[in-house]
Amino acid sequence: MEGYDPGAYDPRAFPPFAVTVDLAVFTVRDGELHVLLIERGEEPYKGAWALPGGFVRPRESAETAARRELAEETGLSDTSVDVLHLEQLRTYSEPDRDPRMRVVSVAYTALLPDLPEPHGGGDAARAQWMPFGTHRPPPASGRGDPHRAPLAFDHDRILADAHERVGAKLEYTCLATAFCPAEFTLGELRQVYETVWGVELDRPNFRRKVLTTPGFVEAVAGGARLTGGRGKPAALYRAGPANALHPPLLRPEGRQTT
């Protein structure tokens, strides 16, 4: 670059710090919103529950590190990790957020359809899907409150921010289909909204809004699925080509589920 003097820059003038990635991974299982947590197998916070994540290597991007750490710490297959919806949430850079050293974390939100149980790997003693906002299982060490113990580091804040982001994006994007299998019923799609928002939706009104929103879903020709009732099989749909919802599908006030 013209006029640039490399001798004017002294990297020693800036203290080094590490960069990590943390992932808030959501799915819908058995009609409930679940989040993927790992039990830390190393200090700091050994035995505490945390979000999956780890350090960014010198020759990889943050997103590459996020997918690698997710596969290493949870045992999820490379195929599962590659197809999940992953987007950057924000950066967390409070000076004392990690007791080891100055660590800046790039947090991601990931969404995926229901998967088999994960298992621990890397520096994670175990990994487990847990209902969002409810009790957490006790750590293997038996230390601390087995019900409402906080997550390690600032992961409770990251998780809350991620949940709020996902809930907001359901209103004006087609993000809900990322929670669904390749072919899904409108009932399964509605369940995504109800579990993330924590509200009960009016079924006929939801169906009308979805089917009249251009590009939101596409009918699967000849596709149908029995849903457990005595009625006729429910029609199957797949994600449409649209990314944004016009008009938006706004969450209703009230009608909270228990």
C-alpha positions as a Python dict, from the first residue, in 0.01 Angstrom:
ca = {
    (1, 'M'): (0, 0, 0),
    (2, 'E'): (141, 337, -102),
    (3, 'G'): (258, 541, 195),
    (4, 'Y'): (239, 250, 440),
    (5, 'D'): (541, 218, 668),
    (6, 'P'): (550, -133, 823),
    (7, 'G'): (809, -12, 1070),
    (8, 'A'): (553, 224, 1224),
    (9, 'Y'): (347, -68, 1358),
    (10, 'D'): (467, -249, 1668),
    (11, 'P'): (247, -552, 1752),
    (12, 'R'): (413, -570, 2094),
    (13, 'A'): (232, -251, 2188),
    (14, 'F'): (-94, -447, 2205),
    (15, 'P'): (-144, -723, 2463),
    (16, 'P'): (-243, -1057, 2308),
    (17, 'F'): (-586, -1207, 2366),
    (18, 'A'): (-767, -1520, 2253),
    (19, 'V'): (-1077, -1556, 2036),
    (20, 'T'): (-1335, -1826, 2104),
    (21, 'V'): (-1670, -1930, 1960),
    (22, 'D'): (-1982, -2022, 2159),
    (23, 'L'): (-2294, -2181, 2015),
    (24, 'A'): (-2656, -2159, 2127),
    (25, 'V'): (-2806, -2457, 1944),
    (26, 'F'): (-3185, -2496, 1948),
    (27, 'T'): (-3419, -2769, 1833),
    (28, 'V'): (-3777, -2880, 1899),
    (29, 'R'): (-3810, -3220, 2067),
    (30, 'D'): (-4131, -3379, 2194),
    (31, 'G'): (-4317, -3051, 2159),
    (32, 'E'): (-4064, -2848, 2360),
    (33, 'L'): (-3784, -2611, 2272),
    (34, 'H'): (-3449, -2767, 2368),
    (35, 'V'): (-3098, -2625, 2385),
    (36, 'L'): (-2776, -2821, 2348),
    (37, 'L'): (-2548, -2801, 2654),
    (38, 'I'): (-2220, -2968, 2743),
    (39, 'E'): (-2078, -3053, 3083),
    (40, 'R'): (-1728, -2910, 3106),
    (41, 'G'): (-1460, -3170, 3163),
    (42, 'E'): (-1178, -2926, 3236),
    (43, 'E'): (-1116, -2616, 3444),
    (44, 'P'): (-1230, -2346, 3463),
    (45, 'Y'): (-1586, -2442, 3565),
    (46, 'K'): (-1514, -2814, 3553),
    (47, 'G'): (-1841, -3001, 3608),
    (48, 'A'): (-2058, -2701, 3517),
    (49, 'W'): (-2293, -2686, 3220),
    (50, 'A'): (-2204, -2458, 2931),
    (51, 'L'): (-2271, -2388, 2566),
    (52, 'P'): (-2059, -2582, 2316),
    (53, 'G'): (-1759, -2388, 2193),
    (54, 'G'): (-1386, -2341, 2207),
    (55, 'F'): (-1084, -2151, 2079),
    (56, 'V'): (-1042, -2037, 1720),
    (57, 'R'): (-729, -2184, 1566),
    (58, 'P'): (-476, -1956, 1392),
    (59, 'R'): (-566, -2068, 1039),
    (60, 'E'): (-945, -2097, 1058),
    (61, 'S'): (-1239, -1860, 1049),
    (62, 'A'): (-1479, -1820, 1339),
    (63, 'E'): (-1755, -2003, 1152),
    (64, 'T'): (-1524, -2293, 1067),
    (65, 'A'): (-1423, -2311, 1433),
    (66, 'A'): (-1788, -2309, 1540),
    (67, 'R'): (-1877, -2606, 1322),
    (68, 'R'): (-1561, -2795, 1425),
    (69, 'E'): (-1617, -2739, 1797),
    (70, 'L'): (-1980, -2841, 1770),
    (71, 'A'): (-1884, -3172, 1608),
    (72, 'E'): (-1595, -3236, 1850),
    (73, 'E'): (-1776, -3155, 2173),
    (74, 'T'): (-2112, -3316, 2100),
    (75, 'G'): (-2031, -3609, 1874),
    (76, 'L'): (-2286, -3489, 1618),
    (77, 'S'): (-2200, -3615, 1271),
    (78, 'D'): (-2025, -3391, 1020),
    (79, 'T'): (-2335, -3415, 801),
    (80, 'S'): (-2560, -3288, 1080),
    (81, 'V'): (-2325, -3000, 1158),
    (82, 'D'): (-2286, -2903, 792),
    (83, 'V'): (-2661, -2873, 724),
    (84, 'L'): (-2767, -2684, 1036),
    (85, 'H'): (-2868, -2319, 1011),
    (86, 'L'): (-2583, -2121, 1167),
    (87, 'E'): (-2569, -1744, 1201),
    (88, 'Q'): (-2356, -1505, 1399),
    (89, 'L'): (-2529, -1359, 1705),
    (90, 'R'): (-2288, -1099, 1846),
    (91, 'T'): (-1946, -1057, 2006),
    (92, 'Y'): (-1895, -1078, 2383),
    (93, 'S'): (-1584, -896, 2498),
    (94, 'E'): (-1610, -803, 2867),
    (95, 'P'): (-1251, -804, 3000),
    (96, 'D'): (-1319, -1048, 3287),
    (97, 'R'): (-1562, -1288, 3120),
    (98, 'D'): (-1303, -1569, 3127),
    (99, 'P'): (-1083, -1627, 3436),
    (100, 'R'): (-794, -1766, 3228),
    (101, 'M'): (-706, -1462, 3020),
    (102, 'R'): (-859, -1192, 2804),
    (103, 'V'): (-1097, -1384, 2575),
    (104, 'V'): (-1331, -1240, 2313),
    (105, 'S'): (-1609, -1473, 2206),
    (106, 'V'): (-1795, -1471, 1875),
    (107, 'A'): (-2133, -1627, 1954),
    (108, 'Y'): (-2348, -1813, 1704),
    (109, 'T'): (-2706, -1933, 1700),
    (110, 'A'): (-2775, -2267, 1535),
    (111, 'L'): (-3110, -2423, 1449),
    (112, 'L'): (-3176, -2778, 1339),
    (113, 'P'): (-3447, -3044, 1331),
    (114, 'D'): (-3457, -3304, 1607),
    (115, 'L'): (-3148, -3526, 1617),
    (116, 'P'): (-3040, -3828, 1822),
    (117, 'E'): (-2879, -3775, 2160),
    (118, 'P'): (-2527, -3630, 2137),
    (119, 'H'): (-2231, -3746, 2342),
    (120, 'G'): (-1935, -3563, 2489),
    (121, 'G'): (-1597, -3524, 2325),
    (122, 'G'): (-1297, -3292, 2330),
    (123, 'D'): (-1302, -3108, 2663),
    (124, 'A'): (-1673, -3188, 2718),
    (125, 'A'): (-1749, -3465, 2967),
    (126, 'R'): (-2094, -3512, 2812),
    (127, 'A'): (-2346, -3334, 2592),
    (128, 'Q'): (-2722, -3330, 2627),
    (129, 'W'): (-3037, -3170, 2487),
    (130, 'M'): (-3219, -2989, 2767),
    (131, 'P'): (-3558, -2815, 2777),
    (132, 'F'): (-3505, -2442, 2743),
    (133, 'G'): (-3576, -2244, 3058),
    (134, 'T'): (-3636, -2544, 3283),
    (135, 'H'): (-3427, -2749, 3524),
    (136, 'R'): (-3082, -2863, 3427),
    (137, 'P'): (-2954, -3204, 3531),
    (138, 'P'): (-2697, -3206, 3811),
    (139, 'P'): (-2328, -3207, 3720),
    (140, 'A'): (-2154, -3541, 3743),
    (141, 'S'): (-1942, -3403, 4027),
    (142, 'G'): (-2257, -3344, 4234),
    (143, 'R'): (-2146, -2991, 4319),
    (144, 'G'): (-2379, -2694, 4328),
    (145, 'D'): (-2752, -2654, 4287),
    (146, 'P'): (-2866, -2931, 4053),
    (147, 'H'): (-3168, -2732, 3934),
    (148, 'R'): (-3090, -2366, 3867),
    (149, 'A'): (-2710, -2352, 3871),
    (150, 'P'): (-2591, -2085, 3626),
    (151, 'L'): (-2410, -2181, 3310),
    (152, 'A'): (-2033, -2133, 3295),
    (153, 'F'): (-1878, -1801, 3191),
    (154, 'D'): (-2144, -1558, 3058),
    (155, 'H'): (-2333, -1831, 2875),
    (156, 'D'): (-2667, -1756, 3041),
    (157, 'R'): (-2655, -1411, 2884),
    (158, 'I'): (-2555, -1554, 2545),
    (159, 'L'): (-2836, -1809, 2560),
    (160, 'A'): (-3095, -1545, 2652),
    (161, 'D'): (-2977, -1318, 2370),
    (162, 'A'): (-2991, -1607, 2123),
    (163, 'H'): (-3344, -1703, 2224),
    (164, 'E'): (-3462, -1344, 2185),
    (165, 'R'): (-3296, -1320, 1841),
    (166, 'V'): (-3457, -1641, 1718),
    (167, 'G'): (-3800, -1538, 1849),
    (168, 'A'): (-3777, -1202, 1675),
    (169, 'K'): (-3658, -1347, 1343),
    (170, 'L'): (-3952, -1588, 1331),
    (171, 'E'): (-4175, -1285, 1284),
    (172, 'Y'): (-4024, -1155, 961),
    (173, 'T'): (-3817, -1439, 810),
    (174, 'C'): (-3874, -1801, 709),
    (175, 'L'): (-3637, -1920, 982),
    (176, 'A'): (-3898, -2152, 1137),
    (177, 'T'): (-3852, -2404, 856),
    (178, 'A'): (-3492, -2460, 974),
    (179, 'F'): (-3639, -2640, 1278),
    (180, 'C'): (-3840, -2874, 1056),
    (181, 'P'): (-3743, -3184, 859),
    (182, 'A'): (-3722, -3161, 481),
    (183, 'E'): (-4096, -3237, 458),
    (184, 'F'): (-4329, -3123, 735),
    (185, 'T'): (-4692, -3060, 818),
    (186, 'L'): (-4835, -2719, 901),
    (187, 'G'): (-4895, -2853, 1252),
    (188, 'E'): (-4522, -2919, 1292),
    (189, 'L'): (-4443, -2572, 1163),
    (190, 'R'): (-4695, -2416, 1401),
    (191, 'Q'): (-4537, -2608, 1689),
    (192, 'V'): (-4206, -2434, 1618),
    (193, 'Y'): (-4367, -2094, 1666),
    (194, 'E'): (-4554, -2202, 1978),
    (195, 'T'): (-4248, -2352, 2147),
    (196, 'V'): (-4012, -2064, 2066),
    (197, 'W'): (-4263, -1789, 2145),
    (198, 'G'): (-4429, -1967, 2437),
    (199, 'V'): (-4778, -1883, 2307),
    (200, 'E'): (-5075, -2076, 2174),
    (201, 'L'): (-5165, -1990, 1815),
    (202, 'D'): (-5504, -2005, 1650),
    (203, 'R'): (-5478, -2296, 1406),
    (204, 'P'): (-5704, -2174, 1122),
    (205, 'N'): (-5553, -1826, 1135),
    (206, 'F'): (-5198, -1964, 1132),
    (207, 'R'): (-5276, -2191, 838),
    (208, 'R'): (-5425, -1902, 642),
    (209, 'K'): (-5128, -1676, 706),
    (210, 'V'): (-4872, -1939, 609),
    (211, 'L'): (-5046, -2044, 288),
    (212, 'T'): (-5111, -1687, 173),
    (213, 'T'): (-4752, -1569, 235),
    (214, 'P'): (-4569, -1588, -101),
    (215, 'G'): (-4278, -1833, -105),
    (216, 'F'): (-4303, -1939, 260),
    (217, 'V'): (-4386, -2306, 199),
    (218, 'E'): (-4453, -2529, -101),
    (219, 'A'): (-4689, -2826, -107),
    (220, 'V'): (-4534, -3169, -164),
    (221, 'A'): (-4723, -3327, -451),
    (222, 'G'): (-4908, -3633, -325),
    (223, 'G'): (-4746, -3604, 17),
    (224, 'A'): (-4942, -3669, 337),
    (225, 'R'): (-4872, -3794, 688),
    (226, 'L'): (-5089, -3950, 955),
    (227, 'T'): (-5080, -3735, 1268),
    (228, 'G'): (-5232, -3973, 1521),
    (229, 'G'): (-5591, -3857, 1496),
    (230, 'R'): (-5888, -4012, 1320),
    (231, 'G'): (-5901, -3750, 1051),
    (232, 'K'): (-5748, -3763, 707),
    (233, 'P'): (-5367, -3749, 677),
    (234, 'A'): (-5212, -3403, 698),
    (235, 'A'): (-5065, -3253, 382),
    (236, 'L'): (-4687, -3224, 362),
    (237, 'Y'): (-4493, -2909, 274),
    (238, 'R'): (-4132, -2808, 220),
    (239, 'A'): (-3955, -2476, 268),
    (240, 'G'): (-4028, -2233, -13),
    (241, 'P'): (-3783, -2003, -195),
    (242, 'A'): (-3855, -1692, 14),
    (243, 'N'): (-3625, -1569, 291),
    (244, 'A'): (-3841, -1289, 427),
    (245, 'L'): (-4210, -1290, 521),
    (246, 'H'): (-4432, -1030, 356),
    (247, 'P'): (-4641, -951, 553),
    (248, 'P'): (-4463, -1052, 876),
    (249, 'L'): (-4613, -1317, 1102),
    (250, 'L'): (-4627, -1125, 1429),
    (251, 'R'): (-4641, -1303, 1761),
    (252, 'P'): (-4971, -1248, 1943),
    (253, 'E'): (-4995, -1082, 2280),
    (254, 'G'): (-5108, -1304, 2563),
    (255, 'R'): (-5232, -1660, 2511),
    (256, 'Q'): (-4927, -1785, 2699),
    (257, 'T'): (-4878, -2157, 2720),
    (258, 'T'): (-4807, -2322, 3054),
}
